Amino acid sequence: MTILVSGYYGFGNEGDELILEGLLHALAPWRGQITVLSQDPRATEARHGVRAASRWQPVALWRELQACRVFISGGGGLVQDVSGPFSPAYYLGLLDWARRLGKRTIVWGQGFIPLRWAGNRWLAKQVLRRADLVIPRDPESSAWCLEQGLEPARVQTGGDLVWLRPWQKDRSGKTWVICLRADWLKYKVPSWLEEILIFARAAGRNLRFVALGNRGDGELLERLRRRAAFHDCEFIAASEGAVRWFADAELVISQRYHGLVLGAQAGAVVTGFGQDPKLARLLQELGQMELEPGKAGATLRRILRQRNGLRAGLKKRLKPLREASRLGADRVRSQLRAWGLRPSGH
């Protein structure tokens, strides 16, 4: 094993599992040399076909860090404190531990905004400045890194690692896919969701709810399923393999970042909103409308009127996002070769 990968893997969060798929796809020539730190190593090995180790056991972590040559902190919103104040400490702590052990370090496909706590901002600045290579997933995060004093030569704007996955064919239908975030809704059914339901039926559209998060999102879908008003909706609680449920989507309404990514990859018009500003930034990058919860019907009317233009614009906007992700992956592969890590079989 020469490459150790850290992220939010093995928790049943489909977005993060898709991130890992993208990372492994980009590093396919080194796949046999990779170990992934996971909450559930057996599940990670079974799904991704790669060696995995526990992310929590100190002895196991020490052993894996000692054995690797390169440590990759890979993908998603790992260094943020919206979901909790202590998450950055874990990921930055591992990164710093690897560096102190003399390992090469790469931070790849991550967003660094928002960091609300001053202590987390200080920690991120201290640790990231010592990383060998930092590839943020958006221009705002790259600018933030440079503001913290990171050397420009070590920073390159990339993209979300899910863009690196093989794309599915565009076969848009009449289905609207909805991805809710249970922790933001406090596990309640909001009035704007019922407004969407009424509007979709009037427009002759089918609703499909897909859980992309872990257990909480699935439990919320079960609550919806039991409500009479949602009797004719489709519910997909099992997250693994969620990509196929976006293939026939005309519209995706998502509170999860990767719901928007999967919808865009499938060629669907996408919209959404939430507490995390990264959702609004992605919608802006994709040229799509942000949903107004208090005016859901009005927003959906505008989307339907403009859907052809929105889809055409989306296809143009996807190209630079995917290209940025590809260039970021090229930089990582080039760096691995420069450090003497030969692809398996060479």
Helices and strands as residue ranges (DSSP letters): E 3-6, H 14-26, G 28-33, E 34-38, H 41-48, E 51-54, H 58-67, E 70-76, H 87-100, E 104-110, H 118-128, E 133-136, H 139-147, G 152-154, G 161-164, E 175-179, H 182-185, H 191-202, E 206-210, H 215-225, G 228-230, E 234-236, G 242-246, E 249-254, H 257-265, E 269-272, H 277-286, G 293-295, H 296-305, H 307-338
